[in-house]
Amino acid sequence: MNTDIALVTGLVMVVLSIPAIFSAFSEGRAPRVAAVLLVVGGVMVVWAMHGKPGGIRLEEIPAAVVRVVAMVLN
């Protein structure tokens, strides 16, 4: 898997887990699925950052998102 794809997918998973965690807590349930989503997304982000030689800097993330969106639309 391309590191850009792993990074963007992981970031999307982490972002989507946050409202799920709040929703679970507000309804009095355990946030099991949200916690799994958060962990898997975090692992994908870390894997992507370590998988690219030299790592991924913060300013490279928007370019990675654009490349992945362009790959999907092409």
PyMOL Python script that loads the backbone (N, CA, C, O; Angstrom):
from pymol import cmd

cmd.read_pdbstr("""\
ATOM      1  N   MET A   1       0.848  -1.178   0.000  1.00  0.00           N
ATOM      2  CA  MET A   1       0.000   0.000   0.000  1.00  0.00           C
ATOM      3  C   MET A   1       0.894   1.243   0.000  1.00  0.00           C
ATOM      4  O   MET A   1       1.905   1.297   0.701  1.00  0.00           O
ATOM      5  N   ASN A   2       0.516   2.203  -0.772  1.00  0.00           N
ATOM      6  CA  ASN A   2       1.208   3.467  -0.863  1.00  0.00           C
ATOM      7  C   ASN A   2       1.138   4.191   0.481  1.00  0.00           C
ATOM      8  O   ASN A   2       0.100   4.154   1.143  1.00  0.00           O
ATOM      9  N   THR A   3       2.224   4.848   0.897  1.00  0.00           N
ATOM     10  CA  THR A   3       2.216   5.538   2.186  1.00  0.00           C
ATOM     11  C   THR A   3       1.233   6.702   2.205  1.00  0.00           C
ATOM     12  O   THR A   3       0.662   7.012   3.250  1.00  0.00           O
ATOM     13  N   ASP A   4       1.028   7.355   1.051  1.00  0.00           N
ATOM     14  CA  ASP A   4       0.051   8.444   0.995  1.00  0.00           C
ATOM     15  C   ASP A   4      -1.358   7.919   1.260  1.00  0.00           C
ATOM     16  O   ASP A   4      -2.130   8.542   1.989  1.00  0.00           O
ATOM     17  N   ILE A   5      -1.684   6.788   0.676  1.00  0.00           N
ATOM     18  CA  ILE A   5      -3.012   6.207   0.881  1.00  0.00           C
ATOM     19  C   ILE A   5      -3.189   5.804   2.338  1.00  0.00           C
ATOM     20  O   ILE A   5      -4.245   6.044   2.923  1.00  0.00           O
ATOM     21  N   ALA A   6      -2.180   5.204   2.920  1.00  0.00           N
ATOM     22  CA  ALA A   6      -2.263   4.800   4.325  1.00  0.00           C
ATOM     23  C   ALA A   6      -2.399   6.018   5.229  1.00  0.00           C
ATOM     24  O   ALA A   6      -3.170   5.990   6.189  1.00  0.00           O
ATOM     25  N   LEU A   7      -1.673   7.071   4.940  1.00  0.00           N
ATOM     26  CA  LEU A   7      -1.744   8.287   5.739  1.00  0.00           C
ATOM     27  C   LEU A   7      -3.131   8.908   5.681  1.00  0.00           C
ATOM     28  O   LEU A   7      -3.718   9.215   6.719  1.00  0.00           O
ATOM     29  N   VAL A   8      -3.651   9.093   4.492  1.00  0.00           N
ATOM     30  CA  VAL A   8      -4.959   9.736   4.335  1.00  0.00           C
ATOM     31  C   VAL A   8      -6.069   8.867   4.911  1.00  0.00           C
ATOM     32  O   VAL A   8      -6.974   9.380   5.569  1.00  0.00           O
ATOM     33  N   THR A   9      -6.014   7.566   4.673  1.00  0.00           N
ATOM     34  CA  THR A   9      -7.025   6.665   5.238  1.00  0.00           C
ATOM     35  C   THR A   9      -6.968   6.680   6.755  1.00  0.00           C
ATOM     36  O   THR A   9      -8.005   6.729   7.418  1.00  0.00           O
ATOM     37  N   GLY A  10      -5.773   6.637   7.305  1.00  0.00           N
ATOM     38  CA  GLY A  10      -5.626   6.690   8.754  1.00  0.00           C
ATOM     39  C   GLY A  10      -6.142   7.992   9.346  1.00  0.00           C
ATOM     40  O   GLY A  10      -6.805   7.986  10.383  1.00  0.00           O
ATOM     41  N   LEU A  11      -5.841   9.103   8.694  1.00  0.00           N
ATOM     42  CA  LEU A  11      -6.332  10.393   9.181  1.00  0.00           C
ATOM     43  C   LEU A  11      -7.854  10.470   9.144  1.00  0.00           C
ATOM     44  O   LEU A  11      -8.476  10.995  10.068  1.00  0.00           O
ATOM     45  N   VAL A  12      -8.452   9.949   8.077  1.00  0.00           N
ATOM     46  CA  VAL A  12      -9.914   9.942   7.978  1.00  0.00           C
ATOM     47  C   VAL A  12     -10.510   9.084   9.087  1.00  0.00           C
ATOM     48  O   VAL A  12     -11.512   9.462   9.694  1.00  0.00           O
ATOM     49  N   MET A  13      -9.902   7.936   9.353  1.00  0.00           N
ATOM     50  CA  MET A  13     -10.402   7.054  10.409  1.00  0.00           C
ATOM     51  C   MET A  13     -10.305   7.724  11.776  1.00  0.00           C
ATOM     52  O   MET A  13     -11.234   7.630  12.579  1.00  0.00           O
ATOM     53  N   VAL A  14      -9.207   8.387  12.041  1.00  0.00           N
ATOM     54  CA  VAL A  14      -9.038   9.073  13.326  1.00  0.00           C
ATOM     55  C   VAL A  14     -10.061  10.192  13.472  1.00  0.00           C
ATOM     56  O   VAL A  14     -10.674  10.340  14.529  1.00  0.00           O
ATOM     57  N   VAL A  15     -10.247  10.978  12.418  1.00  0.00           N
ATOM     58  CA  VAL A  15     -11.201  12.087  12.473  1.00  0.00           C
ATOM     59  C   VAL A  15     -12.626  11.570  12.666  1.00  0.00           C
ATOM     60  O   VAL A  15     -13.398  12.157  13.425  1.00  0.00           O
ATOM     61  N   LEU A  16     -12.979  10.484  11.991  1.00  0.00           N
ATOM     62  CA  LEU A  16     -14.333   9.942  12.132  1.00  0.00           C
ATOM     63  C   LEU A  16     -14.566   9.265  13.478  1.00  0.00           C
ATOM     64  O   LEU A  16     -15.711   9.134  13.910  1.00  0.00           O
ATOM     65  N   SER A  17     -13.511   8.840  14.137  1.00  0.00           N
ATOM     66  CA  SER A  17     -13.683   8.182  15.441  1.00  0.00           C
ATOM     67  C   SER A  17     -14.031   9.176  16.541  1.00  0.00           C
ATOM     68  O   SER A  17     -14.666   8.799  17.525  1.00  0.00           O
ATOM     69  N   ILE A  18     -13.634  10.418  16.399  1.00  0.00           N
ATOM     70  CA  ILE A  18     -13.863  11.405  17.457  1.00  0.00           C
ATOM     71  C   ILE A  18     -15.354  11.652  17.702  1.00  0.00           C
ATOM     72  O   ILE A  18     -15.779  11.582  18.855  1.00  0.00           O
ATOM     73  N   PRO A  19     -16.178  11.939  16.675  1.00  0.00           N
ATOM     74  CA  PRO A  19     -17.611  12.091  16.949  1.00  0.00           C
ATOM     75  C   PRO A  19     -18.255  10.801  17.440  1.00  0.00           C
ATOM     76  O   PRO A  19     -19.203  10.834  18.224  1.00  0.00           O
ATOM     77  N   ALA A  20     -17.739   9.663  16.977  1.00  0.00           N
ATOM     78  CA  ALA A  20     -18.291   8.385  17.430  1.00  0.00           C
ATOM     79  C   ALA A  20     -18.024   8.180  18.918  1.00  0.00           C
ATOM     80  O   ALA A  20     -18.870   7.639  19.631  1.00  0.00           O
ATOM     81  N   ILE A  21     -16.862   8.606  19.389  1.00  0.00           N
ATOM     82  CA  ILE A  21     -16.544   8.498  20.818  1.00  0.00           C
ATOM     83  C   ILE A  21     -17.485   9.389  21.627  1.00  0.00           C
ATOM     84  O   ILE A  21     -18.040   8.948  22.634  1.00  0.00           O
ATOM     85  N   PHE A  22     -17.666  10.627  21.201  1.00  0.00           N
ATOM     86  CA  PHE A  22     -18.569  11.526  21.916  1.00  0.00           C
ATOM     87  C   PHE A  22     -20.002  11.010  21.906  1.00  0.00           C
ATOM     88  O   PHE A  22     -20.706  11.109  22.911  1.00  0.00           O
ATOM     89  N   SER A  23     -20.433  10.465  20.783  1.00  0.00           N
ATOM     90  CA  SER A  23     -21.784   9.923  20.687  1.00  0.00           C
ATOM     91  C   SER A  23     -21.980   8.749  21.641  1.00  0.00           C
ATOM     92  O   SER A  23     -23.010   8.648  22.309  1.00  0.00           O
ATOM     93  N   ALA A  24     -21.000   7.874  21.700  1.00  0.00           N
ATOM     94  CA  ALA A  24     -21.108   6.716  22.588  1.00  0.00           C
ATOM     95  C   ALA A  24     -21.160   7.156  24.048  1.00  0.00           C
ATOM     96  O   ALA A  24     -21.966   6.633  24.818  1.00  0.00           O
ATOM     97  N   PHE A  25     -20.329   8.093  24.436  1.00  0.00           N
ATOM     98  CA  PHE A  25     -20.331   8.550  25.819  1.00  0.00           C
ATOM     99  C   PHE A  25     -21.626   9.281  26.170  1.00  0.00           C
ATOM    100  O   PHE A  25     -22.138   9.140  27.280  1.00  0.00           O
ATOM    101  N   SER A  26     -22.152  10.059  25.230  1.00  0.00           N
ATOM    102  CA  SER A  26     -23.386  10.793  25.522  1.00  0.00           C
ATOM    103  C   SER A  26     -24.587   9.862  25.652  1.00  0.00           C
ATOM    104  O   SER A  26     -25.554  10.192  26.339  1.00  0.00           O
ATOM    105  N   GLU A  27     -24.537   8.701  24.998  1.00  0.00           N
ATOM    106  CA  GLU A  27     -25.621   7.728  25.105  1.00  0.00           C
ATOM    107  C   GLU A  27     -25.378   6.699  26.201  1.00  0.00           C
ATOM    108  O   GLU A  27     -26.194   5.799  26.403  1.00  0.00           O
ATOM    109  N   GLY A  28     -24.266   6.827  26.904  1.00  0.00           N
ATOM    110  CA  GLY A  28     -23.975   5.930  28.009  1.00  0.00           C
ATOM    111  C   GLY A  28     -23.471   4.557  27.590  1.00  0.00           C
ATOM    112  O   GLY A  28     -23.571   3.602  28.361  1.00  0.00           O
ATOM    113  N   ARG A  29     -22.937   4.445  26.396  1.00  0.00           N
ATOM    114  CA  ARG A  29     -22.398   3.167  25.919  1.00  0.00           C
ATOM    115  C   ARG A  29     -20.874   3.226  25.911  1.00  0.00           C
ATOM    116  O   ARG A  29     -20.271   4.298  25.954  1.00  0.00           O
ATOM    117  N   ALA A  30     -20.285   2.061  25.855  1.00  0.00           N
ATOM    118  CA  ALA A  30     -18.830   1.988  25.724  1.00  0.00           C
ATOM    119  C   ALA A  30     -18.458   2.233  24.259  1.00  0.00           C
ATOM    120  O   ALA A  30     -19.082   1.668  23.361  1.00  0.00           O
ATOM    121  N   PRO A  31     -17.463   3.057  24.017  1.00  0.00           N
ATOM    122  CA  PRO A  31     -17.085   3.385  22.627  1.00  0.00           C
ATOM    123  C   PRO A  31     -16.160   2.336  22.013  1.00  0.00           C
ATOM    124  O   PRO A  31     -15.034   2.652  21.628  1.00  0.00           O
ATOM    125  N   ARG A  32     -16.622   1.106  21.922  1.00  0.00           N
ATOM    126  CA  ARG A  32     -15.755   0.025  21.438  1.00  0.00           C
ATOM    127  C   ARG A  32     -15.355   0.195  19.980  1.00  0.00           C
ATOM    128  O   ARG A  32     -14.170   0.161  19.648  1.00  0.00           O
ATOM    129  N   VAL A  33     -16.335   0.375  19.120  1.00  0.00           N
ATOM    130  CA  VAL A  33     -16.029   0.502  17.684  1.00  0.00           C
ATOM    131  C   VAL A  33     -15.218   1.765  17.425  1.00  0.00           C
ATOM    132  O   VAL A  33     -14.290   1.755  16.616  1.00  0.00           O
ATOM    133  N   ALA A  34     -15.561   2.840  18.102  1.00  0.00           N
ATOM    134  CA  ALA A  34     -14.820   4.085  17.922  1.00  0.00           C
ATOM    135  C   ALA A  34     -13.380   3.937  18.395  1.00  0.00           C
ATOM    136  O   ALA A  34     -12.465   4.487  17.782  1.00  0.00           O
ATOM    137  N   ALA A  35     -13.175   3.204  19.476  1.00  0.00           N
ATOM    138  CA  ALA A  35     -11.818   2.997  19.978  1.00  0.00           C
ATOM    139  C   ALA A  35     -11.005   2.154  18.999  1.00  0.00           C
ATOM    140  O   ALA A  35      -9.827   2.430  18.769  1.00  0.00           O
ATOM    141  N   VAL A  36     -11.624   1.139  18.428  1.00  0.00           N
ATOM    142  CA  VAL A  36     -10.928   0.319  17.432  1.00  0.00           C
ATOM    143  C   VAL A  36     -10.591   1.162  16.207  1.00  0.00           C
ATOM    144  O   VAL A  36      -9.492   1.060  15.663  1.00  0.00           O
ATOM    145  N   LEU A  37     -11.526   1.985  15.779  1.00  0.00           N
ATOM    146  CA  LEU A  37     -11.303   2.868  14.634  1.00  0.00           C
ATOM    147  C   LEU A  37     -10.156   3.836  14.921  1.00  0.00           C
ATOM    148  O   LEU A  37      -9.326   4.092  14.049  1.00  0.00           O
ATOM    149  N   LEU A  38     -10.109   4.364  16.123  1.00  0.00           N
ATOM    150  CA  LEU A  38      -9.043   5.287  16.510  1.00  0.00           C
ATOM    151  C   LEU A  38      -7.685   4.586  16.511  1.00  0.00           C
ATOM    152  O   LEU A  38      -6.704   5.138  16.014  1.00  0.00           O
ATOM    153  N   VAL A  39      -7.623   3.397  17.056  1.00  0.00           N
ATOM    154  CA  VAL A  39      -6.353   2.661  17.123  1.00  0.00           C
ATOM    155  C   VAL A  39      -5.876   2.259  15.723  1.00  0.00           C
ATOM    156  O   VAL A  39      -4.706   2.441  15.387  1.00  0.00           O
ATOM    157  N   VAL A  40      -6.778   1.715  14.917  1.00  0.00           N
ATOM    158  CA  VAL A  40      -6.393   1.296  13.564  1.00  0.00           C
ATOM    159  C   VAL A  40      -5.951   2.507  12.739  1.00  0.00           C
ATOM    160  O   VAL A  40      -4.957   2.434  12.016  1.00  0.00           O
ATOM    161  N   GLY A  41      -6.674   3.604  12.841  1.00  0.00           N
ATOM    162  CA  GLY A  41      -6.282   4.815  12.127  1.00  0.00           C
ATOM    163  C   GLY A  41      -4.939   5.342  12.589  1.00  0.00           C
ATOM    164  O   GLY A  41      -4.118   5.764  11.774  1.00  0.00           O
ATOM    165  N   GLY A  42      -4.711   5.321  13.895  1.00  0.00           N
ATOM    166  CA  GLY A  42      -3.425   5.765  14.429  1.00  0.00           C
ATOM    167  C   GLY A  42      -2.274   4.895  13.967  1.00  0.00           C
ATOM    168  O   GLY A  42      -1.198   5.397  13.644  1.00  0.00           O
ATOM    169  N   VAL A  43      -2.501   3.589  13.935  1.00  0.00           N
ATOM    170  CA  VAL A  43      -1.457   2.668  13.461  1.00  0.00           C
ATOM    171  C   VAL A  43      -1.157   2.928  11.988  1.00  0.00           C
ATOM    172  O   VAL A  43       0.003   2.888  11.579  1.00  0.00           O
ATOM    173  N   MET A  44      -2.184   3.191  11.194  1.00  0.00           N
ATOM    174  CA  MET A  44      -1.950   3.472   9.768  1.00  0.00           C
ATOM    175  C   MET A  44      -1.156   4.759   9.578  1.00  0.00           C
ATOM    176  O   MET A  44      -0.283   4.826   8.712  1.00  0.00           O
ATOM    177  N   VAL A  45      -1.448   5.775  10.376  1.00  0.00           N
ATOM    178  CA  VAL A  45      -0.704   7.037  10.275  1.00  0.00           C
ATOM    179  C   VAL A  45       0.757   6.822  10.664  1.00  0.00           C
ATOM    180  O   VAL A  45       1.662   7.288   9.972  1.00  0.00           O
ATOM    181  N   VAL A  46       0.986   6.117  11.770  1.00  0.00           N
ATOM    182  CA  VAL A  46       2.357   5.855  12.209  1.00  0.00           C
ATOM    183  C   VAL A  46       3.097   5.012  11.176  1.00  0.00           C
ATOM    184  O   VAL A  46       4.260   5.282  10.873  1.00  0.00           O
ATOM    185  N   TRP A  47       2.431   3.989  10.631  1.00  0.00           N
ATOM    186  CA  TRP A  47       3.056   3.151   9.608  1.00  0.00           C
ATOM    187  C   TRP A  47       3.440   3.984   8.383  1.00  0.00           C
ATOM    188  O   TRP A  47       4.519   3.810   7.818  1.00  0.00           O
ATOM    189  N   ALA A  48       2.546   4.889   7.982  1.00  0.00           N
ATOM    190  CA  ALA A  48       2.835   5.719   6.811  1.00  0.00           C
ATOM    191  C   ALA A  48       4.008   6.654   7.080  1.00  0.00           C
ATOM    192  O   ALA A  48       4.833   6.889   6.196  1.00  0.00           O
ATOM    193  N   MET A  49       4.084   7.187   8.291  1.00  0.00           N
ATOM    194  CA  MET A  49       5.177   8.104   8.615  1.00  0.00           C
ATOM    195  C   MET A  49       6.524   7.383   8.681  1.00  0.00           C
ATOM    196  O   MET A  49       7.554   7.955   8.325  1.00  0.00           O
ATOM    197  N   HIS A  50       6.516   6.141   9.130  1.00  0.00           N
ATOM    198  CA  HIS A  50       7.762   5.386   9.201  1.00  0.00           C
ATOM    199  C   HIS A  50       8.072   4.652   7.893  1.00  0.00           C
ATOM    200  O   HIS A  50       9.215   4.261   7.659  1.00  0.00           O
ATOM    201  N   GLY A  51       7.077   4.467   7.056  1.00  0.00           N
ATOM    202  CA  GLY A  51       7.275   3.733   5.810  1.00  0.00           C
ATOM    203  C   GLY A  51       7.906   4.546   4.717  1.00  0.00           C
ATOM    204  O   GLY A  51       8.463   3.984   3.774  1.00  0.00           O
ATOM    205  N   LYS A  52       7.836   5.854   4.815  1.00  0.00           N
ATOM    206  CA  LYS A  52       8.433   6.718   3.797  1.00  0.00           C
ATOM    207  C   LYS A  52       9.841   7.105   4.247  1.00  0.00           C
ATOM    208  O   LYS A  52      10.026   7.559   5.377  1.00  0.00           O
ATOM    209  N   PRO A  53      10.818   6.933   3.387  1.00  0.00           N
ATOM    210  CA  PRO A  53      12.187   7.315   3.767  1.00  0.00           C
ATOM    211  C   PRO A  53      12.256   8.803   4.134  1.00  0.00           C
ATOM    212  O   PRO A  53      11.854   9.664   3.352  1.00  0.00           O
ATOM    213  N   GLY A  54      12.759   9.084   5.308  1.00  0.00           N
ATOM    214  CA  GLY A  54      12.833  10.464   5.771  1.00  0.00           C
ATOM    215  C   GLY A  54      11.591  10.897   6.518  1.00  0.00           C
ATOM    216  O   GLY A  54      11.563  11.993   7.079  1.00  0.00           O
ATOM    217  N   GLY A  55      10.558  10.063   6.539  1.00  0.00           N
ATOM    218  CA  GLY A  55       9.324  10.384   7.241  1.00  0.00           C
ATOM    219  C   GLY A  55       8.453  11.364   6.477  1.00  0.00           C
ATOM    220  O   GLY A  55       8.798  11.806   5.381  1.00  0.00           O
ATOM    221  N   ILE A  56       7.335  11.689   7.066  1.00  0.00           N
ATOM    222  CA  ILE A  56       6.407  12.649   6.467  1.00  0.00           C
ATOM    223  C   ILE A  56       6.344  13.859   7.390  1.00  0.00           C
ATOM    224  O   ILE A  56       6.041  13.738   8.577  1.00  0.00           O
ATOM    225  N   ARG A  57       6.633  15.013   6.830  1.00  0.00           N
ATOM    226  CA  ARG A  57       6.551  16.241   7.616  1.00  0.00           C
ATOM    227  C   ARG A  57       5.129  16.770   7.587  1.00  0.00           C
ATOM    228  O   ARG A  57       4.342  16.411   6.711  1.00  0.00           O
ATOM    229  N   LEU A  58       4.806  17.617   8.541  1.00  0.00           N
ATOM    230  CA  LEU A  58       3.455  18.149   8.671  1.00  0.00           C
ATOM    231  C   LEU A  58       3.028  18.913   7.413  1.00  0.00           C
ATOM    232  O   LEU A  58       1.865  18.847   7.015  1.00  0.00           O
ATOM    233  N   GLU A  59       3.948  19.625   6.796  1.00  0.00           N
ATOM    234  CA  GLU A  59       3.586  20.412   5.612  1.00  0.00           C
ATOM    235  C   GLU A  59       3.382  19.547   4.366  1.00  0.00           C
ATOM    236  O   GLU A  59       2.898  20.046   3.351  1.00  0.00           O
ATOM    237  N   GLU A  60       3.738  18.268   4.424  1.00  0.00           N
ATOM    238  CA  GLU A  60       3.525  17.361   3.288  1.00  0.00           C
ATOM    239  C   GLU A  60       2.138  16.711   3.295  1.00  0.00           C
ATOM    240  O   GLU A  60       1.732  16.117   2.296  1.00  0.00           O
ATOM    241  N   ILE A  61       1.419  16.817   4.393  1.00  0.00           N
ATOM    242  CA  ILE A  61       0.120  16.145   4.505  1.00  0.00           C
ATOM    243  C   ILE A  61      -0.908  16.679   3.497  1.00  0.00           C
ATOM    244  O   ILE A  61      -1.578  15.870   2.855  1.00  0.00           O
ATOM    245  N   PRO A  62      -1.066  18.004   3.325  1.00  0.00           N
ATOM    246  CA  PRO A  62      -2.041  18.463   2.319  1.00  0.00           C
ATOM    247  C   PRO A  62      -1.725  17.963   0.905  1.00  0.00           C
ATOM    248  O   PRO A  62      -2.639  17.631   0.150  1.00  0.00           O
ATOM    249  N   ALA A  63      -0.456  17.908   0.548  1.00  0.00           N
ATOM    250  CA  ALA A  63      -0.077  17.407  -0.777  1.00  0.00           C
ATOM    251  C   ALA A  63      -0.411  15.928  -0.903  1.00  0.00           C
ATOM    252  O   ALA A  63      -0.816  15.470  -1.972  1.00  0.00           O
ATOM    253  N   ALA A  64      -0.243  15.177   0.184  1.00  0.00           N
ATOM    254  CA  ALA A  64      -0.584  13.750   0.157  1.00  0.00           C
ATOM    255  C   ALA A  64      -2.087  13.563  -0.027  1.00  0.00           C
ATOM    256  O   ALA A  64      -2.522  12.670  -0.754  1.00  0.00           O
ATOM    257  N   VAL A  65      -2.876  14.409   0.634  1.00  0.00           N
ATOM    258  CA  VAL A  65      -4.336  14.326   0.482  1.00  0.00           C
ATOM    259  C   VAL A  65      -4.729  14.624  -0.963  1.00  0.00           C
ATOM    260  O   VAL A  65      -5.581  13.935  -1.525  1.00  0.00           O
ATOM    261  N   VAL A  66      -4.127  15.627  -1.560  1.00  0.00           N
ATOM    262  CA  VAL A  66      -4.429  15.979  -2.951  1.00  0.00           C
ATOM    263  C   VAL A  66      -4.045  14.843  -3.889  1.00  0.00           C
ATOM    264  O   VAL A  66      -4.787  14.533  -4.821  1.00  0.00           O
ATOM    265  N   ARG A  67      -2.885  14.213  -3.652  1.00  0.00           N
ATOM    266  CA  ARG A  67      -2.461  13.093  -4.501  1.00  0.00           C
ATOM    267  C   ARG A  67      -3.429  11.921  -4.394  1.00  0.00           C
ATOM    268  O   ARG A  67      -3.742  11.284  -5.400  1.00  0.00           O
ATOM    269  N   VAL A  68      -3.903  11.630  -3.195  1.00  0.00           N
ATOM    270  CA  VAL A  68      -4.833  10.509  -3.020  1.00  0.00           C
ATOM    271  C   VAL A  68      -6.176  10.822  -3.668  1.00  0.00           C
ATOM    272  O   VAL A  68      -6.761   9.959  -4.322  1.00  0.00           O
ATOM    273  N   VAL A  69      -6.665  12.029  -3.497  1.00  0.00           N
ATOM    274  CA  VAL A  69      -7.935  12.410  -4.143  1.00  0.00           C
ATOM    275  C   VAL A  69      -7.786  12.346  -5.653  1.00  0.00           C
ATOM    276  O   VAL A  69      -8.701  11.894  -6.341  1.00  0.00           O
ATOM    277  N   ALA A  70      -6.649  12.791  -6.184  1.00  0.00           N
ATOM    278  CA  ALA A  70      -6.417  12.726  -7.622  1.00  0.00           C
ATOM    279  C   ALA A  70      -6.363  11.277  -8.101  1.00  0.00           C
ATOM    280  O   ALA A  70      -6.854  10.959  -9.185  1.00  0.00           O
ATOM    281  N   MET A  71      -5.757  10.386  -7.280  1.00  0.00           N
ATOM    282  CA  MET A  71      -5.721   8.962  -7.640  1.00  0.00           C
ATOM    283  C   MET A  71      -7.124   8.376  -7.696  1.00  0.00           C
ATOM    284  O   MET A  71      -7.447   7.592  -8.589  1.00  0.00           O
ATOM    285  N   VAL A  72      -7.950   8.762  -6.737  1.00  0.00           N
ATOM    286  CA  VAL A  72      -9.316   8.230  -6.681  1.00  0.00           C
ATOM    287  C   VAL A  72     -10.144   8.741  -7.856  1.00  0.00           C
ATOM    288  O   VAL A  72     -10.916   7.986  -8.448  1.00  0.00           O
ATOM    289  N   LEU A  73      -9.988  10.002  -8.190  1.00  0.00           N
ATOM    290  CA  LEU A  73     -10.783  10.588  -9.273  1.00  0.00           C
ATOM    291  C   LEU A  73     -10.291  10.187 -10.659  1.00  0.00           C
ATOM    292  O   LEU A  73     -11.043  10.265 -11.630  1.00  0.00           O
ATOM    293  N   ASN A  74      -9.058   9.766 -10.755  1.00  0.00           N
ATOM    294  CA  ASN A  74      -8.524   9.353 -12.058  1.00  0.00           C
ATOM    295  C   ASN A  74      -8.910   7.986 -12.324  1.00  0.00           C
ATOM    296  O   ASN A  74      -8.563   7.439 -13.372  1.00  0.00           O
TER     297      ASN A  74
END
""", "prot")
cmd.dss("prot")
cmd.show_as("cartoon", "prot")
cmd.util.cbc("prot")
cmd.orient("prot")
